[in-house]
Amino acid sequence: MRSNVLRGLGSNEAPLVTYCARLLLAVLLGCSACGGVEQSAASPASSSGMAVGEQAPDVEFNALKDAGTIKLSELRGKVVLLDFWASWCAPCQEELPLLDDMSTRVKSKGIEIVGLSIDENKADAEHFLTRKSSWALTLGHDPEQKVADAFKPPKMPTSYVIDRKGIVRQVNAGFERTDAKKIEAQLVDLASGE
């Protein structure tokens, strides 16, 4: 049937094939940027991104659900998980609710989980958040991706475990369901060891 449709297009056949090829390429590139093929739960970021052992930049971003801003340095003294996510990213959609559940378990240990949306349109991020009636983690919005530019996450989602002094201790690039336990262990171990 597909070949009949293409044959029936006559002179428009080549543009349609070109369009389909470009669409397929865009989908494949999008999938590799969002979770991707390779994943390292505790590896340094790419050479151009924020790496383990570096001081996290003192970035500021808008709160997503409330008015005001959040400055990363205001969270010093706590172990922080800074997670970059987007409403269009399938692994992010699975990860964020798990991080929210984790937040309720670890908050009393001096751990702050921050989910930072890079959605350009705030309404897209807010629509995604309607999946739960309330969220325990801190939610931020980086529509111009200034914070993302400072950290340069290698894929979506990527989270950074930051110690009480603001040093990046782990980079979790990508996400699979089994990573949630590893991330929680990283946070708890760091909080109990400091």
Legacy VTK file of the C-alpha trace (Angstrom):
# vtk DataFile Version 3.0
C-alpha trace
ASCII
DATASET POLYDATA
POINTS 194 float
0.000 0.000 0.000
2.841 2.387 0.843
4.388 1.951 -2.612
0.986 2.694 -4.221
0.756 5.955 -2.312
4.254 6.981 -3.357
3.634 6.012 -7.015
0.449 8.046 -7.081
2.319 11.216 -6.196
4.010 11.615 -9.565
6.345 14.633 -9.536
5.962 15.104 -5.774
7.535 11.714 -5.077
11.082 12.972 -4.419
10.061 15.771 -1.990
7.954 13.310 0.026
10.809 10.801 0.229
13.187 13.605 1.259
10.714 14.827 3.875
10.252 11.303 5.277
14.014 10.759 5.419
14.496 14.055 7.263
11.656 13.223 9.659
13.166 9.816 10.423
16.580 11.399 11.019
15.067 13.987 13.390
13.283 11.252 15.363
16.447 9.173 15.653
18.531 12.168 16.746
15.869 13.174 19.242
15.835 9.698 20.752
19.602 9.645 21.135
19.545 13.007 22.917
16.801 11.860 25.267
18.152 8.916 27.208
20.225 7.651 24.349
21.991 4.418 23.734
24.842 4.645 26.161
24.425 5.517 29.778
26.756 5.802 32.680
25.181 6.180 36.070
28.279 7.635 37.672
30.559 8.982 35.025
31.970 12.413 34.404
30.200 14.515 31.815
31.641 15.064 28.380
34.800 17.133 28.200
32.813 20.287 27.525
30.296 19.695 30.341
30.341 19.902 34.106
32.540 17.102 35.466
32.964 15.292 38.751
35.177 17.280 41.138
34.298 20.694 39.694
32.608 23.489 41.614
29.003 23.782 40.433
28.312 27.235 38.990
26.179 29.524 41.137
23.216 29.618 38.798
19.809 31.158 39.350
16.531 30.056 37.805
12.795 30.637 38.156
10.693 28.505 40.446
8.237 26.553 38.312
5.217 26.262 40.585
5.722 29.364 42.731
6.799 32.923 42.108
10.416 33.825 42.677
13.801 32.448 41.862
16.076 29.746 43.201
19.815 30.260 43.492
21.963 27.137 43.694
24.213 28.708 46.348
21.168 29.084 48.624
21.123 25.291 48.861
24.718 25.061 50.166
24.860 23.008 53.316
22.598 20.393 51.707
23.392 17.566 49.328
21.637 18.513 46.076
20.477 16.491 43.119
20.046 18.900 40.202
18.090 17.079 37.509
17.575 18.481 33.999
14.308 17.277 32.468
11.791 18.196 29.764
8.144 17.317 29.214
8.907 15.923 25.726
11.581 13.505 26.966
10.247 9.956 27.543
12.925 8.895 30.095
12.323 12.193 31.929
8.615 11.406 32.135
9.465 8.151 33.885
12.220 9.597 36.056
10.632 12.731 37.537
7.847 10.975 39.517
10.453 8.550 40.909
12.660 11.477 41.968
9.624 13.074 43.583
8.966 9.924 45.629
12.661 9.838 46.513
12.494 13.449 47.662
9.991 12.600 50.395
12.287 9.840 51.690
15.556 11.811 51.716
14.581 15.388 52.567
15.013 14.791 56.317
18.622 13.680 55.666
19.619 17.131 54.380
19.114 16.260 50.715
17.360 18.573 48.255
16.157 17.264 44.888
15.666 19.942 42.249
13.942 19.139 38.965
14.845 21.819 36.426
12.684 21.885 33.300
14.325 23.103 30.113
10.997 23.363 28.294
10.891 26.610 26.324
7.160 26.875 26.979
6.286 26.947 30.687
2.788 25.642 29.915
4.289 22.383 28.559
6.143 21.757 31.825
3.120 22.729 33.911
0.880 20.431 31.861
3.254 17.525 32.514
3.123 18.288 36.251
-0.663 17.777 36.299
0.074 14.034 36.288
0.407 14.237 40.072
-1.705 16.276 42.463
1.338 17.550 44.358
5.114 17.434 44.067
7.598 17.170 46.966
10.742 18.039 45.032
11.773 21.583 44.211
10.759 22.496 40.663
12.513 25.077 38.515
12.270 26.360 34.973
15.124 27.210 32.612
13.331 28.239 29.372
16.333 30.001 27.859
18.547 27.088 28.964
21.090 29.353 30.643
21.588 26.854 33.483
21.760 23.995 30.989
24.427 25.957 29.085
26.452 26.266 32.298
26.253 22.523 33.094
26.070 21.178 29.519
24.187 17.937 30.266
25.261 15.265 27.739
21.724 13.875 27.314
18.234 14.120 28.721
17.688 13.578 31.525
20.955 14.227 33.326
21.322 14.752 37.047
24.215 16.128 39.061
24.896 15.088 42.649
26.355 18.146 44.379
27.871 18.004 47.869
27.257 20.439 50.731
30.141 22.654 49.549
28.865 22.876 45.961
31.224 20.316 44.372
29.823 17.953 41.712
30.325 14.401 43.009
28.376 12.323 40.453
26.928 12.828 36.984
24.041 10.556 36.027
23.560 10.793 32.252
20.351 9.292 30.901
17.881 7.287 32.928
16.587 3.756 33.256
14.188 2.680 36.014
16.949 0.773 37.838
18.964 4.010 38.135
16.592 5.403 40.780
18.016 3.148 43.511
21.594 3.976 42.491
20.892 7.711 42.553
19.247 7.492 45.964
22.206 5.506 47.303
24.626 8.143 45.931
22.699 10.896 47.706
22.333 9.077 51.026
25.967 7.931 51.058
27.165 11.469 50.380
24.855 12.983 53.009
25.858 10.470 55.676
29.567 10.727 54.866
29.817 14.503 55.267
LINES 1 195
194 0 1 2 3 4 5 6 7 8 9 10 11 12 13 14 15 16 17 18 19 20 21 22 23 24 25 26 27 28 29 30 31 32 33 34 35 36 37 38 39 40 41 42 43 44 45 46 47 48 49 50 51 52 53 54 55 56 57 58 59 60 61 62 63 64 65 66 67 68 69 70 71 72 73 74 75 76 77 78 79 80 81 82 83 84 85 86 87 88 89 90 91 92 93 94 95 96 97 98 99 100 101 102 103 104 105 106 107 108 109 110 111 112 113 114 115 116 117 118 119 120 121 122 123 124 125 126 127 128 129 130 131 132 133 134 135 136 137 138 139 140 141 142 143 144 145 146 147 148 149 150 151 152 153 154 155 156 157 158 159 160 161 162 163 164 165 166 167 168 169 170 171 172 173 174 175 176 177 178 179 180 181 182 183 184 185 186 187 188 189 190 191 192 193
